[in-house]
Amino acid sequence: MPVENSRLKGFYKLTVKERREKVAELAGLDQEAIDALAATGDLSEDAADRIIENVVGTMALPVGVATNFIIDNEHYLVPFALEEPSVVAAASNMAKRCHAKGGFVSNNTDPVMIGQIQIVGCEDAFSSKAAILGAKDELITACNEVDPILVKFGGGCRDLEARVIDTDSGAMVIAHILVDCRDAMGANAVNTMAETIAPRVEAITGGTVILRIISNLAVHRLARVSAIFTPAEMSDKGDPEQGSEVIKGILQAYHFAAADPFRATTHNKGIMNAISPIGVACGQDWRAIESGAHSYASYNRTYGSLTHWEVDADGNLLGSIELPMPVGLVGGAVRVHPVAKANVAIMGARSADDLSKVMAAAGLAQNLGALRALATVGIQAGHMKLHARNMAVTAGANDDEVDTVVEMIHSSGERITAAAIENALKVLRGN
């Protein structure tokens, strides 16, 4: 279950242990989950060896928790696993700025994935397409006989489509089975169904089936989230007039991304700065999510923004996001990796739909954070402030020197650069 309140004032000031204890208390984690989060080696070599091949060790990433997320009137703590500073802080900050209008609202579609069956060598491609569609009911039934458990839980093959495409290898018939995967990502179920009906498809069409595989362009499995941000919330001081100016700058930055694919690519990368780390933290196939998102950004159009921003009659900023979200809580690493299980427990996701809407909301918040920074102080100011600790370590600062070096730079008002950090460390050691 989601937590009662994700607004954790001063959370960033706590030690790692204190934060972990606080999150454990709010999310009701058991000791096993707490120990998994606390362990320096969160994945044993034996467990890792069962997940992939040729294992030589494991690699840890920081797990941070974004706060302030209210989605469909429920509070969520959102785990991120990544190495880049400022992402968690930006998402938490922007999530707080839509509370006046109730937070984020989701409107996801059903979890339907596409399985593609490629048929070549047909004497008449269009006649073969018609034959496939004529046998639709038979083929759907055959698909559902493969996975009766999925059907039992309300999923299964819902429809079948077919089209003819021209390629350098000649005309091909492409059949799509549309499978409701419920709480699974769905690759295994979809691929098995496609492979099972392939011989029957060959018999119906007179052609030869080559590929039988899921598509990551999941246009039928969309996460849709929106939020309203008032001018007062968009101002750091609660000043509506200043907030209106900030909103104007945000819209200008967004319109740039909406009109230019060079800007849109980096714009969408910022969105995925939130979505992919949540996918990693929760044991999802984040490569499939990335692939589907960027493909959807150019689906039937020039590559553009995955988000949409506009102003309503009252001057509020309206934001929305729509993108494929093939995630699951059944099977895969989410059931094997102890920290992935702990992170899902922190979030309180009860279904793939829950996970999907939280990831989309985080993407929208992260996008707003980047747009707001670009439109005001610039993207580097906040990022470099948080990156300063990493730079101090790179410069050779010991654990007991890092915070002092960073504070010296901040107090001086000097621009945060590698040279400035190195000089501050020399000054500190000289004193």
N, C-alpha and C positions, 0 to 999 in steps of 0.2 A: 504494500500500500504506500502511496505518497505520504510524505511527512505532513504534519499539521501546519508548519510554518517554515518557509525557506529563507526568511529574512533573518540572517544571522549577523547582527551588528558586531563589528570588530573581529569577525572571524579570521581575517588575515593577520591579526596581531597575535593570535595564539601560536603556540609551538605546534610542530607536526603531531606530536603525541596528543596534545590537547584537542586539536582539530579532529583527529581520528576518534577520540573518545566522545566528542560532541556529536559527530556524525553517527557513530555507533549507537549512541543513546537515542537520537532522533529517528533513525531508520530501524531500530530494534535488531541490530546485528547480533548474531550469536558469536561465541568466543572463537569458533573456527574462522569465521569471516574476518574478525578483528586481527587474529594472528596472521592470516594471509596478507592483509594489508600492511602489517607491521614487519613482515619478514623481508630481509634484504634479498633473499633468493626466493621470489614468490612462486617459482615454478621449479619443481625438482627435475633433475636430469632424467629420471625414469619417466616422469609424466611428459616431459618435452619430447622424449624419444618416441612416445606413442602418438604424438601429434604430427610431426614432420620427419623427413628422412635426414640422415647424415648429421645428426645433432652433435655439436661440439661444446655446447654451453647454452646459456640463456642471457638475455639482455633486458634490463629493467628500464622503465620510463617513469618519470614523476607522474603521480596521479593527483590531480587537483580537483576540487569540488566548486562548481559555480553555484552561487546562491541567488535568491530573489525570484526564482521562476514560478509564476502562477499560470497554469495552463488548464483551461476548462474548469476554473474555480478550484483547482487542487494545487497544492504546493509541491514542488519537486527540487531535490538536490541533484545536481547533474555532474557526474564524474567525467573528467577529461584525462586522457593519457597522451601526453606530448612533451616536447622539449622546448617549445617556443614561448618566451616570456610575453606577457600582456594579454594573451588570449583569454584566459580564465577571468582575469580582472575586467576586461572589456565586456565579456558576455554577462557577468554578474551586474555590472554597472548599468548596462542597457536594459536588462530584464527588470530592474527596479523602476525604470522610467515609464512603464506602461501600467502601473498599479492603479492609477486614478480611474481608468476605464475598465478595470477588471483583469488586466493581464492578457495573456495570449488565448486565442480561440482556435480550435482545430476543426477541420472538415475533411478528413482523409477519405479516400476511396477504399473499396474492398481490396484485400491483399492478393490480387490476381497477377500471376506471372505468365510470360509467353514462352512456349516451347516451339522451336522452329524445326521443321522437317523439310529438307532440300531434296527435290525429285528432279533428276536429269534424264535425258534420253527419251522423253515422251514423243510419240509420233505427232501428236497434236496437243500442244501445251494447254490450250484453252479448253479443249474437250476433257483433258485430264483434270483440270481445275474443277470443271463442272461435275465430274464424276466423284471427286473428293467431297464436294459440298453436298452431293446427292446422298452420300454415305455418312453424313455428319452424325446422325443419331447413333449409328452402329459404332463409329469410331470413338465417340464420347463415352459410350457404355464400356467399350473395351478399355479405355483409359482408366475409368473409375473402378474396374474390376482389379486393377493392379494395386490400388491403395485403399482398401475398404476402411482402414482406420481413419485416414484423412476424410473420407466421405462421412464417416460416423460423427466426426467433430464439426461437420457443416461445410467442409471444403470439397475439393475434387474438380474435375474438368467441367467447365461451365459452357464452353463454346468452342467452335472450330472455324477458322477463316482460311482462305486460300487466295493467292494472287500469282500472276505471271510476271517475271522480271527478265529483261534482256541483259545478258552478260557477254563477256568475251569468249565464254565457253558455250554460248548459245542460249536459247530460251530455257528458263528453269521455272518449275512450279514450286512455290514456297507455301507450305501449310503451317498455320499457327494454331496450336492448342492453347486455350486460355484456362489456366488452372488456379483456382482459389486455394492458396497454400496455408490459410489460417495463421498460426503462430510460428510457422517455419519460414526460413528464407526461401526454400522450395526447390533448390537446384536438383537434389537427388530425386525428389518425387517427379518433377517435370521431365528430367532426362530419362528416367525409367519409363514413364508413360510414352514418351516419344519413341524410344527404342522398341517398346512392346508392340506398338501399332505399325511400325515401319514395314514389316512383311505384308500386312494387309493393304497398306497404302500402295505398295509396289504392284500388288495384284489388281487393285482398282484402277491404277493409272497406266499400267504397262511400262512404267519407267523404272529407274533405279534410284533408291534412296541413298544419299551420301551422308550429310550431316544430320544429326538428331540431337539438338542441344538447346539449352535455355538461352534466352536473350537478356542481356543486362539493361537494355533500353526498356524499362518496365513502365510503359506509358499507361498501363491500366492500374498500376499500384502507386498512387501519388499521395505524398504527404502535403497537406495544405494547412497553413497556419497564418493567422493575421493578428494584428494588434494596433491599438490607437495610443499615440503619444501626444500629450498636451504640450502647448508651448511652455508652460511653467515647468513641466518635467524635463524638457529638453534644455533648460537653463540650469547651470550649476547653482545659481542663487535663487531659483524659483521665480525669476523675473520673466513674465510672459512676453514682454517686448523683446528682451534679449533672446528668448527662446524662439520667437518668430524669425529672427534673423538667422539663428542656427538652422532652423528648418529650411529656410530659403537656400542656404548654402548646401544642405544635404540634398535637396532636390536638384540643384545644379550639378552636384557630383554624380547623382544617380542618372540624370539625363545624359550625361557624358557616357556612362557605361551602357545605357540603353541604346545609344546611337553608334557606338564604336566597339568593334570586337576586340581590339587591342586592350582597351580599358576594361571591357566586360570580362576578359579572361582573368585578370588580376582581381577584379571585383568579385567574381565567383570563387576564386581561390580563397579569398577572405571568408566567404560563406563556409567553405569546406574546412577552414581552419578550426571551426567548431564541430562540424558534423563528423569529420573523419576521426578526430581524437575521441569522441564519444563512442564511435563504432569500435575503435581499438580497445577502449576501456571495457566495453561490454561484449567483447569477443565476436564482433561482426566481421563480415567480409567487406572491409572498408574499400578495397579496390573495386569491387562491384558497384558500391555506392558512388564512388568517385566517377567511374566510367559512365554509369547511367545518368548522373547529374550533368556532366559536361555534354553528353550526347543530347540530352533533353534540351539543353540551352540552345541547341541549333536545330532541333527537330522541326521540320517544315518551315524554317525561317533562318535568317542570318543569325549567327551566334550572338546571344544577348544575355541580359541579366536574368538570373533565377528569381530575383525579388522584384517587387513593384512598390513604388512609393508615390504618394500623392497627398494633397492637402484637402480637407473637407471644408464645408462652409463656415465652420467655427474656427478655422485656422489650425486644427489638430493635424498631426502627421499620421497618415494611414500607411501601414506597411503590411505586405503579404509575401509569402513564399510558396512556390509550388515546384516540386521535383520528385522523381522516382525515389522510393525508399524501401529497397528489398532487404528488410531486416527480419530477424526471428529470435525466438526464445526457446525453440526446440531444435536440438541437434547442434553440431558444430562446436567451436571453442567455448561458447557460452556455457556449455554443459561440462566442459573438461577443465578449463583453466580456473583455479581457485579465486584469483583476483577478479576475473570477469564475472564470476558468480557473485562475489562480494559487491562489485560495482552495480550490478543489476539490482541487488538488494538495497543499496544506497538510494538509487533512483526510485525504487518502489514500482517498477514497471510490471504490470500484471499480464500484459499481452504485447504482441508485436505492434499493435496500433498505438499503445502507450509509448513504447520506445520510439516509434516513428515520429509521433508528434513532438516529443521532447527534443529529438535531434533537429527537427525542422525549426522549432522555436529557437533553439540555440543558434542555428544558422542565421535566422532573421536578426536576432540580437547582435550577433557578431558582425553582420553586415552593417547594421546601424552604427555600431561602435567605430568601424573603419570609416564610414561615410562622415560621421560627426567629427572624427579626428582630422580627416582630410579637409573638411570645411572650416575648421577652427584653428587649432594649434599645429596641425600637421601630424602625419602618422608616426613620425620618429620620436616625438617628444615623450609620449608615454611609454613607447616600446623601449627606448634607450634607458629610460629611468629604471625600468624593471630589469633590463639586460645588464645593467652596471655590475651587479653581483657576479654574473658569469664572466664579465670582462676582468674583474678583479682577480678571480681565480686563475684565469688564463695568464694574467700578468705575474702570477707567482705568489699572490697573497695567501697567507695561512688562514685557517678557519677563524682565528681570533683577530685577524686583521681586516677581513673582508668588509664587515659592516662599517668599520671606522673609515676605510678608504672611500667607500661609497658616500658616507656622510660628509667627508671632506669635500668631495666634488659637488654635492648638492648645496652645501653651505656657501661655497665659493661662487655659485651661479655659473660656473664654467661649463661650456658645452661638453657633453659626455663623449669622449673619444678614447681610443686605446692609449694614445700618448698622454692624455690628461690622467688617466687611471694609473699608468706607470709612474708618472711624476708624483702623484699623490702618495703612492706606495714608497717611493724614495724619500719623500719628505717625512712620512710617518716613521720610517726606519731610522732616518737621520736624527729624529727627535728622541 
